[in-house]
Amino acid sequence: MIAVAHIGLIVFIIFTEIVRKKEQAFDFFTIFNVFFCLLYPISVLMLMINGDGSKLEVLYGSPSYIVNIQTTLAIFLGYFCIALGFNSKSAKLFGENITIKSRSNTHVIIYAILLLLFSCIAIYIYGAQYGGILEALSKTILIRSNAVESGSLVFFKHFIRGSFLASYLLASLILYLKHKPLKFILYPVFIFSVTVSFLAAMLSSGRGFLINYFLGFYLVYLLKTKKIFSWPFIPIVVFAGVFLITGKTFFLSLTALPDGFDAFWKTFNDFLKEDEASESGFSEFLRNFSYTIPSLDHAFEREYEMRLFIDWFYGFIYLIPERIFNIVKPESISFYNTFYITGANDYEVPTGLFAFGIYSMWWPGLILVSFIFGWIGRYLQAIWNKQCQNIHWAAFIYVFIIQIWIDILMFGDPKVFVSAHFVSFLSILLLLALTCKISWIKKNHKTYTR
């Protein structure tokens, strides 16, 4: 019966997505629906079918998955609260009252280049904490699990992904500038930015960062042309699918990189053969999203004090360099969630948005975070829908912000989210402050300009 309910929810989502009106080829709620299905109903079905798999037993602490009725109710309630928040008239009204005007392309070019240079400096300093960039690349998995000692300037890791926004801005300038000599000059800078972004993603040891970066170009193309299938972008989609399945193997194989490319390639192939013998690629793909279900289960089953959203405060505390300021940081909700699920803290399991709401304030917390998440999504969409018609780089920001917004749904834990996207937020704010003029139109029709 539970399985039928989740299948029904998936069918309902597909149907509403087909019939509802959208201002663009896709919008925030379209991307949300895709990730929601992967993170919740599809993950429930996968765990019910394959719950006796050995990897699932190691991850979730039981040889089979038994459906928790509260988890199912939370998934349905959370979805409809998000839908309610997204369809809020106030969110749309407040967003449409904001007008953004780009001052000049020169400002954007200078900003993009400076942001790219700063990312390069951050990559160099971060790599130096582990003996060089090549050494840092070879130890990405170990660094992520805190198995390697670092220097006092390791916090520069937060800044290396500023190259993503720089690359998007450069791409928009190349596509829409009419000044051909300037475009010719920007081409090599853009190619360099792609290289730097690829390096930044690998140093972050996160498949999601690299996939999101390249998919951003495809989504902008889809936004502009409304063509779902296009030969030039098929390689990007194929790469994203393959890398999502084999990305973990790729990062594990980087440990052999100091011994040369041949050693790396041999290690990569050896790991692939082991994976093929133990689990299908499709199952591996789905397992990347299934952590949300045991997180929800344990949020209901364990005894703990409600956290009352203190983790948002902790999220920003984690940005403070611990070694420089000699502070002891409190444990985040992911720390406890990981221990509840696995019985250890060898790696970190994020909660997902719904479990974060339950951990924070039980059922009212779930309703609150879900509604606010949906409201913010509609607010941001209303702002950038309007700007896509007037600013050539706005489509890239539209897609970039969708990716950031969806990560709230995926991570749940503010510590993980803030650490991943603090620089993205800061980069966008600086872009708006330094290159744009922003106006707020109130109900009395008076315009307030920054």
C-alpha positions as CSV (number, residue, x, y, z in Angstrom):
1,M,0.0,0.0,0.0
2,I,2.9,2.4,0.9
3,A,4.6,1.6,-2.4
4,V,1.3,2.4,-4.3
5,A,1.1,5.7,-2.5
6,H,4.6,6.7,-3.6
7,I,4.0,5.6,-7.1
8,G,0.8,7.7,-7.1
9,L,2.8,10.7,-5.9
10,I,5.3,10.3,-8.7
11,V,2.5,10.1,-11.3
12,F,0.7,13.1,-9.8
13,I,4.0,15.1,-10.0
14,I,4.5,14.2,-13.6
15,F,1.0,15.0,-14.6
16,T,1.0,18.4,-12.8
17,E,4.4,19.2,-14.4
18,I,3.0,18.5,-17.9
19,V,-0.2,20.6,-17.5
20,R,0.9,23.6,-15.4
21,K,1.9,26.8,-17.1
22,K,5.5,28.0,-17.0
23,E,7.0,31.3,-18.0
24,Q,10.2,29.6,-19.2
25,A,11.0,26.2,-20.7
26,F,11.6,25.1,-17.1
27,D,11.4,26.9,-13.8
28,F,12.5,26.4,-10.2
29,F,9.6,24.0,-9.5
30,T,10.4,21.8,-12.5
31,I,13.9,21.2,-11.2
32,F,12.5,20.8,-7.7
33,N,10.1,18.1,-8.9
34,V,12.9,16.1,-10.5
35,F,15.1,16.2,-7.4
36,F,12.2,15.6,-5.0
37,C,11.3,12.4,-6.8
38,L,14.8,11.2,-6.7
39,L,15.4,12.1,-3.1
40,Y,12.1,10.8,-1.6
41,P,9.5,8.6,-3.4
42,I,11.9,6.9,-5.8
43,S,14.4,6.4,-2.9
44,V,11.6,4.8,-0.8
45,L,10.8,2.4,-3.7
46,M,14.4,1.5,-4.2
47,L,15.0,0.8,-0.6
48,M,11.9,-1.4,-0.4
49,I,13.0,-3.4,-3.5
50,N,16.7,-3.6,-2.9
51,G,16.9,-3.2,0.9
52,D,18.8,-6.4,1.2
53,G,21.8,-5.2,-0.8
54,S,25.1,-5.3,1.0
55,K,26.0,-1.7,0.4
56,L,22.6,-0.6,1.8
57,E,23.1,-2.7,4.8
58,V,26.4,-1.1,5.5
59,L,25.0,2.4,4.9
60,Y,21.7,2.1,6.8
61,G,22.5,-0.4,9.5
62,S,19.8,-3.0,8.6
63,P,19.7,-5.9,6.1
64,S,16.2,-4.8,4.8
65,Y,14.2,-1.6,4.8
66,I,10.9,-1.5,6.6
67,V,8.7,1.5,5.7
68,N,8.1,4.0,8.5
69,I,4.5,5.3,8.1
70,Q,5.6,8.7,9.7
71,T,8.3,9.0,7.0
72,T,5.7,8.5,4.3
73,L,3.4,11.1,5.8
74,A,6.3,13.6,6.2
75,I,7.2,13.2,2.5
76,F,3.6,13.9,1.4
77,L,3.2,16.8,3.8
78,G,6.5,18.3,3.0
79,Y,5.8,18.2,-0.8
80,F,2.5,20.0,-0.5
81,C,3.8,22.6,1.9
82,I,6.6,23.4,-0.6
83,A,4.0,23.6,-3.4
84,L,1.9,25.9,-1.2
85,G,4.8,28.2,-0.5
86,F,5.9,28.2,-4.1
87,N,2.4,29.3,-5.2
88,S,2.2,32.1,-2.7
89,K,1.1,35.3,-4.3
90,S,3.2,37.4,-1.9
91,A,6.4,35.7,-3.0
92,K,5.7,36.5,-6.7
93,L,4.6,40.0,-5.9
94,F,7.7,40.8,-3.8
95,G,10.0,39.3,-6.5
96,E,8.4,41.2,-9.4
97,N,8.8,44.5,-7.5
98,I,12.6,44.3,-7.9
99,T,14.2,45.6,-11.1
100,I,17.9,45.0,-11.9
101,K,19.8,46.9,-14.6
102,S,23.3,46.1,-15.7
103,R,25.5,49.3,-15.8
104,S,27.9,48.2,-18.6
105,N,29.6,45.1,-20.0
106,T,33.0,46.6,-19.0
107,H,32.1,46.3,-15.4
108,V,31.0,42.7,-15.8
109,I,34.2,41.8,-17.7
110,I,36.4,43.3,-15.1
111,Y,34.5,41.6,-12.3
112,A,34.6,38.2,-14.0
113,I,38.3,38.4,-14.6
114,L,39.1,39.5,-11.0
115,L,36.8,36.8,-9.6
116,L,38.6,34.2,-11.8
117,L,42.1,35.4,-10.6
118,F,41.0,35.3,-7.0
119,S,39.8,31.7,-7.5
120,C,43.3,30.8,-8.9
121,I,45.0,32.4,-5.9
122,A,42.6,30.5,-3.6
123,I,43.4,27.2,-5.4
124,Y,47.1,27.8,-5.1
125,I,47.0,28.6,-1.4
126,Y,44.6,25.7,-0.6
127,G,46.8,23.2,-2.5
128,A,49.9,24.5,-0.7
129,Q,48.3,23.4,2.6
130,Y,48.8,19.8,1.4
131,G,52.1,20.1,-0.3
132,G,50.9,21.3,-3.7
133,I,47.9,21.1,-6.0
134,L,48.8,17.7,-7.3
135,E,49.2,16.3,-3.8
136,A,45.8,17.9,-2.8
137,L,44.2,16.3,-5.9
138,S,45.5,12.9,-5.0
139,K,44.2,13.2,-1.4
140,T,40.7,14.6,-2.1
141,I,38.9,11.6,-0.6
142,L,41.2,11.5,2.4
143,I,40.8,15.3,2.9
144,R,37.0,15.1,2.8
145,S,37.0,12.4,5.5
146,N,39.5,14.5,7.7
147,A,42.1,11.7,7.4
148,V,44.9,14.2,6.3
149,E,46.4,17.0,8.3
150,S,46.2,20.5,6.8
151,G,47.7,23.9,7.2
152,S,46.1,26.9,8.9
153,L,45.0,28.4,5.6
154,V,42.8,25.5,4.5
155,F,39.7,27.7,4.8
156,F,40.6,29.1,1.3
157,K,38.8,26.0,0.0
158,H,35.6,28.0,0.4
159,F,36.8,30.5,-2.3
160,I,38.0,28.1,-5.0
161,R,34.6,27.7,-6.6
162,G,34.2,31.4,-7.4
163,S,35.5,30.4,-10.8
164,F,32.1,28.9,-11.6
165,L,30.3,32.3,-11.7
166,A,33.3,33.9,-13.5
167,S,33.1,31.2,-16.1
168,Y,29.3,31.7,-16.6
169,L,29.7,35.5,-16.9
170,L,32.5,35.0,-19.5
171,A,30.3,32.6,-21.5
172,S,27.4,35.1,-21.5
173,L,29.7,37.8,-22.8
174,I,31.1,35.6,-25.6
175,L,27.6,34.6,-26.6
176,Y,25.9,38.0,-26.6
177,L,28.6,40.7,-27.2
178,K,28.6,42.2,-30.7
179,H,32.2,43.5,-30.4
180,K,34.1,40.8,-32.3
181,P,37.7,41.8,-31.3
182,L,36.7,41.8,-27.7
183,K,35.0,38.4,-28.0
184,F,38.1,37.0,-29.6
185,I,40.2,38.1,-26.6
186,L,37.6,36.6,-24.2
187,Y,37.6,33.2,-25.7
188,P,41.0,32.0,-24.2
189,V,40.0,33.6,-20.9
190,F,36.8,31.6,-20.9
191,I,38.6,28.3,-21.8
192,F,41.0,29.0,-18.9
193,S,38.0,29.6,-16.6
194,V,36.6,26.1,-17.6
195,T,39.9,24.5,-16.7
196,V,40.1,26.3,-13.4
197,S,36.4,25.4,-12.6
198,F,37.2,21.7,-13.4
199,L,40.2,21.8,-11.1
200,A,38.2,23.5,-8.3
201,A,35.4,20.9,-8.5
202,M,38.0,18.1,-8.3
203,L,39.7,19.7,-5.3
204,S,36.2,19.9,-3.7
205,S,35.9,16.1,-4.2
206,G,32.2,16.6,-5.1
207,R,30.6,15.0,-8.1
208,G,27.6,17.3,-7.7
209,F,29.7,20.5,-8.1
210,L,31.3,19.4,-11.4
211,I,28.0,18.0,-12.8
212,N,26.1,21.2,-11.9
213,Y,28.7,23.3,-13.5
214,F,28.6,21.7,-16.9
215,L,24.8,21.1,-16.7
216,G,24.5,24.9,-16.1
217,F,25.5,25.5,-19.8
218,Y,23.0,23.0,-21.0
219,L,20.1,24.5,-18.9
220,V,20.9,28.0,-20.2
221,Y,20.8,26.7,-23.7
222,L,17.5,25.0,-23.0
223,L,16.2,28.2,-21.4
224,K,17.1,30.3,-24.5
225,T,16.2,27.9,-27.3
226,K,13.5,25.6,-25.6
227,K,15.2,22.7,-27.4
228,I,15.4,19.7,-25.1
229,F,17.6,17.7,-27.4
230,S,20.6,19.3,-29.2
231,W,23.6,17.5,-30.7
232,P,26.2,19.9,-29.3
233,F,24.9,19.4,-25.8
234,I,24.4,15.6,-25.8
235,P,28.0,15.0,-24.7
236,I,27.4,17.2,-21.6
237,V,24.4,15.2,-20.6
238,V,26.1,11.9,-21.3
239,F,29.2,13.1,-19.3
240,A,27.0,14.1,-16.4
241,G,25.2,10.7,-16.2
242,V,28.5,8.7,-16.5
243,F,30.3,10.9,-14.0
244,L,27.5,10.7,-11.5
245,I,27.8,6.9,-11.6
246,T,31.6,6.6,-11.7
247,G,32.6,9.9,-10.0
248,K,33.3,8.3,-6.6
249,T,35.5,5.7,-8.3
250,F,37.3,8.6,-10.2
251,F,38.0,10.5,-6.9
252,L,39.2,7.3,-5.2
253,S,41.6,6.6,-8.1
254,L,43.2,10.1,-7.7
255,T,45.2,8.6,-4.9
256,A,47.4,7.0,-7.6
257,L,48.0,10.3,-9.4
258,P,51.4,11.1,-8.0
259,D,52.7,7.8,-9.6
260,G,51.7,9.0,-13.0
261,F,48.6,9.0,-15.3
262,D,49.1,5.3,-16.1
263,A,48.9,4.4,-12.4
264,F,45.8,6.5,-12.1
265,W,44.1,4.9,-15.1
266,K,45.0,1.3,-13.9
267,T,43.5,2.1,-10.5
268,F,40.4,3.6,-12.0
269,N,39.8,0.5,-14.2
270,D,40.4,-1.9,-11.2
271,F,37.8,0.0,-9.1
272,L,35.3,-0.1,-12.0
273,K,35.7,-3.9,-12.3
274,E,35.0,-4.2,-8.6
275,D,31.9,-2.0,-8.9
276,E,30.6,-3.9,-11.9
277,A,30.8,-7.1,-9.9
278,S,29.0,-5.8,-6.9
279,E,26.3,-3.3,-8.0
280,S,24.7,-2.0,-11.2
281,G,25.4,1.6,-12.4
282,F,21.8,2.5,-12.2
283,S,21.5,1.3,-8.6
284,E,24.6,3.2,-7.7
285,F,23.1,6.3,-9.3
286,L,19.9,6.0,-7.2
287,R,21.8,5.3,-4.0
288,N,23.4,8.7,-4.2
289,F,20.0,10.2,-3.3
290,S,18.6,7.6,-0.8
291,Y,20.2,9.0,2.4
292,T,17.2,11.2,3.0
293,I,14.9,8.3,3.8
294,P,17.0,6.7,6.7
295,S,17.6,10.3,7.9
296,L,13.8,10.8,8.2
297,D,13.3,7.5,9.8
298,H,15.9,8.2,12.5
299,A,14.6,11.7,13.0
300,F,11.3,10.1,14.1
301,E,12.7,7.1,16.0
302,R,15.5,8.6,18.0
303,E,15.3,10.5,21.3
304,Y,16.9,14.0,21.3
305,E,16.3,17.6,22.2
306,M,14.8,19.6,19.4
307,R,17.5,21.8,17.9
308,L,15.2,24.8,17.2
309,F,17.1,25.8,14.0
310,I,20.3,26.6,15.9
311,D,22.1,24.8,13.0
312,W,21.7,27.9,10.9
313,F,23.8,29.8,13.4
314,Y,26.3,26.9,13.5
315,G,26.4,26.9,9.7
316,F,28.1,30.4,9.7
317,I,30.3,29.6,12.7
318,Y,31.8,26.8,10.6
319,L,33.1,29.4,8.1
320,I,35.5,30.8,10.8
321,P,39.0,29.3,10.4
322,E,39.4,27.1,13.5
323,R,43.1,27.0,13.7
324,I,43.6,30.7,13.3
325,F,41.1,31.8,15.9
326,N,41.5,28.7,18.1
327,I,37.8,28.0,18.6
328,V,36.0,24.7,19.2
329,K,33.0,24.4,16.8
330,P,29.8,22.7,17.9
331,E,28.7,19.5,16.2
332,S,26.3,20.0,13.4
333,I,23.0,18.0,12.9
334,S,24.7,15.9,10.2
335,F,27.2,14.7,12.8
336,Y,24.3,13.2,14.9
337,N,22.4,12.1,11.9
338,T,25.4,10.1,10.7
339,F,25.8,8.5,14.1
340,Y,22.1,7.6,14.3
341,I,22.2,5.9,10.9
342,T,25.6,4.2,10.8
343,G,26.7,4.0,14.5
344,A,29.9,5.9,13.6
345,N,31.2,9.1,12.1
346,D,33.6,7.9,9.5
347,Y,31.9,10.1,6.9
348,E,29.1,12.6,6.9
349,V,25.5,11.9,6.0
350,P,23.4,15.1,5.4
351,T,19.9,15.1,6.7
352,G,17.9,16.4,3.7
353,L,15.4,19.3,4.2
354,F,12.6,17.3,5.7
355,A,14.6,15.5,8.3
356,F,16.2,18.8,9.2
357,G,12.8,20.2,9.9
358,I,11.9,17.2,12.1
359,Y,15.1,17.4,14.0
360,S,14.6,21.2,14.5
361,M,11.0,21.4,15.7
362,W,9.2,18.1,15.0
363,W,6.1,18.3,12.7
364,P,5.8,22.1,12.9
365,G,9.5,22.3,11.9
366,L,8.8,20.2,8.8
367,I,5.9,22.5,7.8
368,L,7.8,25.7,8.4
369,V,11.0,24.8,6.5
370,S,9.0,23.3,3.6
371,F,6.8,26.4,3.2
372,I,9.7,28.8,3.5
373,F,11.8,26.8,1.0
374,G,8.9,26.9,-1.5
375,W,8.3,30.6,-0.9
376,I,12.0,31.5,-1.4
377,G,12.0,29.6,-4.6
378,R,9.1,31.5,-6.1
379,Y,10.5,34.8,-4.8
380,L,13.9,34.2,-6.5
381,Q,12.2,32.9,-9.7
382,A,10.0,36.1,-9.9
383,I,13.1,38.3,-9.6
384,W,15.2,36.5,-12.3
385,N,12.4,35.7,-14.7
386,K,12.0,39.4,-15.2
387,Q,15.7,40.0,-15.6
388,C,16.2,37.2,-18.2
389,Q,14.6,39.4,-20.8
390,N,16.8,42.4,-20.2
391,I,20.3,41.3,-19.0
392,H,22.3,38.9,-21.2
393,W,24.0,37.1,-18.2
394,A,20.8,36.8,-16.2
395,A,20.0,33.4,-17.6
396,F,23.2,32.0,-16.2
397,I,22.4,33.5,-12.8
398,Y,18.8,32.1,-13.0
399,V,20.3,28.6,-13.5
400,F,23.0,29.1,-10.9
401,I,20.5,30.2,-8.3
402,I,18.2,27.2,-9.0
403,Q,21.2,24.9,-8.3
404,I,21.9,26.7,-5.0
405,W,18.2,26.5,-4.0
406,I,17.9,22.8,-4.8
407,D,21.0,22.1,-2.6
408,I,19.0,23.3,0.4
409,L,16.5,20.4,-0.3
410,M,19.4,18.0,-0.8
411,F,21.6,19.0,2.2
412,G,19.2,20.1,4.8
413,D,22.0,20.8,7.2
414,P,22.9,24.5,7.0
415,K,26.6,23.7,7.8
416,V,26.9,21.7,4.6
417,F,24.9,24.2,2.6
418,V,26.6,27.4,3.8
419,S,30.1,25.8,3.4
420,A,29.3,24.8,-0.2
421,H,27.6,28.0,-1.3
422,F,28.9,30.9,0.9
423,V,31.2,32.1,-2.0
424,S,28.4,31.7,-4.5
425,F,26.2,34.0,-2.5
426,L,29.0,36.5,-1.9
427,S,29.9,36.4,-5.6
428,I,26.4,37.1,-6.7
429,L,25.9,39.9,-4.2
430,L,29.2,41.6,-5.3
431,L,28.1,41.2,-8.9
432,L,24.9,43.0,-8.2
433,A,26.5,45.7,-6.0
434,L,29.4,46.5,-8.4
435,T,27.8,46.1,-11.9
436,C,24.1,46.8,-11.5
437,K,21.5,49.3,-10.4
438,I,18.7,47.8,-8.3
439,S,15.3,49.4,-7.9
440,W,12.4,48.5,-5.5
441,I,8.9,49.5,-6.6
442,K,6.5,49.8,-3.7
443,K,2.7,49.5,-3.8
444,N,2.3,53.2,-3.9
445,H,4.4,53.1,-7.1
446,K,7.3,55.0,-5.7
447,T,10.7,53.7,-6.9
448,Y,13.6,53.3,-4.5
449,T,17.0,52.9,-6.2
450,R,20.2,51.6,-4.8
